[in-house]
Amino acid sequence: MAYKIGIDVGGTFTDFLLAFENDSSKIYKVLSTPHDPSEATLEGPKEMAADCDLSLQQFLREVSVIVHGTTVTTNAVLLTAGPKQPF
C-alpha cells in the first residue's frame, strides 16, 4: 500500500494527515517541540507506522509523497513577528 503524508508544524501542535490508497485518511496530532521542530515532525510517522502495524522503516518505504508546511513561519510573516533584521 502506498501512503501520502501531509505535515503542518504549528506553535502548539504538529498536525499530520495520512492518506490511504482507497481515498480514506486519518488525522494525527502531536505536541510541537519549538526548541527542535524536527522532534515532533518525526514523532507523527512513528505513530502512523504503529497504527498500520508496521515498523517505521517498513512504513516509510510505503510512503510515496510527503508534503510539509509550517504555520509557525506563515504566522510570523503575517504578523511580522520574530527577530527584526535591518536591510
Contacts in CASP RR format, 6 or more apart in sequence:
PFRMAT RR
TARGET T0000
AUTHOR 0000-0000-0000
METHOD contacts of the structure
MODEL  1
MAYKIGIDVGGTFTDFLLAFENDSSKIYKVLSTPHDPSEATLEGPKEMAA
DCDLSLQQFLREVSVIVHGTTVTTNAVLLTAGPKQPF
1 20 0 8 1.000
1 21 0 8 1.000
1 62 0 8 1.000
2 21 0 8 1.000
2 62 0 8 1.000
2 63 0 8 1.000
2 64 0 8 1.000
3 18 0 8 1.000
3 19 0 8 1.000
3 20 0 8 1.000
3 21 0 8 1.000
3 48 0 8 1.000
3 52 0 8 1.000
3 59 0 8 1.000
3 62 0 8 1.000
3 63 0 8 1.000
3 64 0 8 1.000
4 18 0 8 1.000
4 19 0 8 1.000
4 63 0 8 1.000
4 64 0 8 1.000
4 65 0 8 1.000
4 66 0 8 1.000
4 67 0 8 1.000
5 16 0 8 1.000
5 17 0 8 1.000
5 18 0 8 1.000
5 19 0 8 1.000
5 45 0 8 1.000
5 48 0 8 1.000
5 63 0 8 1.000
5 65 0 8 1.000
5 66 0 8 1.000
5 67 0 8 1.000
6 16 0 8 1.000
6 17 0 8 1.000
6 18 0 8 1.000
6 19 0 8 1.000
6 66 0 8 1.000
6 67 0 8 1.000
6 68 0 8 1.000
7 14 0 8 1.000
7 15 0 8 1.000
7 16 0 8 1.000
7 41 0 8 1.000
7 66 0 8 1.000
7 67 0 8 1.000
7 68 0 8 1.000
7 69 0 8 1.000
8 14 0 8 1.000
8 15 0 8 1.000
8 16 0 8 1.000
8 68 0 8 1.000
8 69 0 8 1.000
8 70 0 8 1.000
8 71 0 8 1.000
9 32 0 8 1.000
9 37 0 8 1.000
9 40 0 8 1.000
9 41 0 8 1.000
9 68 0 8 1.000
9 69 0 8 1.000
9 70 0 8 1.000
9 71 0 8 1.000
9 72 0 8 1.000
10 32 0 8 1.000
10 70 0 8 1.000
10 71 0 8 1.000
10 72 0 8 1.000
11 32 0 8 1.000
11 34 0 8 1.000
11 71 0 8 1.000
11 72 0 8 1.000
12 31 0 8 1.000
12 32 0 8 1.000
13 29 0 8 1.000
13 30 0 8 1.000
13 31 0 8 1.000
13 32 0 8 1.000
14 29 0 8 1.000
14 30 0 8 1.000
14 31 0 8 1.000
14 32 0 8 1.000
14 33 0 8 1.000
14 37 0 8 1.000
14 40 0 8 1.000
14 41 0 8 1.000
14 43 0 8 1.000
14 44 0 8 1.000
15 27 0 8 1.000
15 28 0 8 1.000
15 29 0 8 1.000
16 27 0 8 1.000
16 28 0 8 1.000
16 29 0 8 1.000
16 30 0 8 1.000
16 44 0 8 1.000
16 45 0 8 1.000
16 48 0 8 1.000
17 25 0 8 1.000
17 26 0 8 1.000
17 27 0 8 1.000
17 28 0 8 1.000
18 25 0 8 1.000
18 26 0 8 1.000
18 27 0 8 1.000
18 28 0 8 1.000
18 48 0 8 1.000
19 25 0 8 1.000
20 26 0 8 1.000
26 48 0 8 1.000
26 51 0 8 1.000
28 44 0 8 1.000
28 47 0 8 1.000
28 48 0 8 1.000
30 40 0 8 1.000
30 43 0 8 1.000
30 44 0 8 1.000
30 47 0 8 1.000
31 40 0 8 1.000
32 40 0 8 1.000
32 72 0 8 1.000
33 39 0 8 1.000
33 40 0 8 1.000
37 70 0 8 1.000
37 72 0 8 1.000
41 68 0 8 1.000
45 56 0 8 1.000
45 59 0 8 1.000
45 60 0 8 1.000
45 63 0 8 1.000
46 56 0 8 1.000
48 59 0 8 1.000
49 55 0 8 1.000
49 56 0 8 1.000
49 58 0 8 1.000
49 59 0 8 1.000
49 60 0 8 1.000
52 59 0 8 1.000
54 62 0 8 1.000
75 81 0 8 1.000
76 82 0 8 1.000
END
